[in-house]
Amino acid sequence: MTLKLKIIYTSSLLFLALVVLALASLSLGSEFFSFRELFNPSFKIIVWELRLPRILLAIATGGALATSGSVLQVLLKNPLADPYILGISSAAAFGATLAFIFHLPYPWISIFAFGMSLLALWLIVKAAQRYVHSSSHFLLLTGVLLSFLFSSAVTFFLTLAQPFEGASLLFWLMGSLSQPLSAWVLLLILVLIFGIWGFMYTQAYALNLLNLGEEHAQTLGINVSHTKNVFFITISLLAAVCVSLTGMIGFVGLLIPHWVRWGWGNDHRLTLPLNFLSGSLFLLIADTLIRTLTTQEIPIGAVTALIGAPLFLGILWNTIPPKTL
């Protein structure tokens, strides 16, 4: 089977599974609806105004985080890198904290979170441009320090907040898909995220060359510094959009790229579509389980960590051979 047919075949299977799961998620929840009942006007608010937006947000966020994680692990040459390691999520959390502290309505929470994410993005791009010849560890440490800085600011303001405000903020920080956004707005967000992903997919060959090493990529005609800057900007934009809408959802950008590489190798012409679809499936499954098994709203970030950590350990232990004495 040629690479083109393999891409079409595997992507089509995962896309079909995603569509089936999305349709099933409309029916599943604390209350089950049959296919006919989905179109009953009496259930319009539950099905089309509550469940459908969550499904679209899960698809967009899961795909974006998994794609960002796979690209970031190549750029930083670090298998433990994920979209939040550059400090984007912590910056977004700080922006949301400011909106909570000033008692702003919900749309401003996302706006402040996105704005602070762009600030972190600007700092990262400046660092990448100024220290372009430094090792990837420099940028990694810059992101870690930014993350500590913004996380400390969040903790400081959290101690000053009123009890109810602090609880609401803490719930948001742990990740949630239950945001008061219409399905049309989420469709636009999905189109935006898919557009950014499409641009990244056009650079899949350059990403393959970077995976071989910067010297090989430079020899084969790739402008390494420019290409890496473009990838850092697109990754950060994806993470900023996701965190500003859902809060901090971990392990998707860390687990899914490892699982995809384990099953399908390192050719990003194949793995980029599979990462997006697999991330969407993973987050949609987690959210559907939450809505089906309990009537209480549970932070999805906690659920992805509970699911992702054991799976990641299993992949890690199966990938690294044991040391012989």
Secondary structure, DSSP 8 states (H G I E B T S, - for coil): --HHHHHHHHHHHHHHHHHHHHHHHHH-SSS---TTGGG-GGGHIIIIIIIHHHHHHHHHHHHHHHHHHHHHHHHTT-TT--TTTTSHHHHHHHHHHHHHHTT--HHHHHHHHHHHHHHHHHHHHHHHHHTTTS-HHHHHHHHHHHHHHHHHHHHHHHHHS-HHHHHHHHHHHT--S-----HHHHHHHHHHHHHHHHHHHHTHHHHHHHHH-HHHHHHTT--HHHHHHHHHHHHHHHHHHHHHHH----SHHHHHHHHHHHHH-S-HHHHHHHHHHHHHHHHHHHHHHHHHH-SS---HHHHHHHHHHHHHHHHHHHHS-----
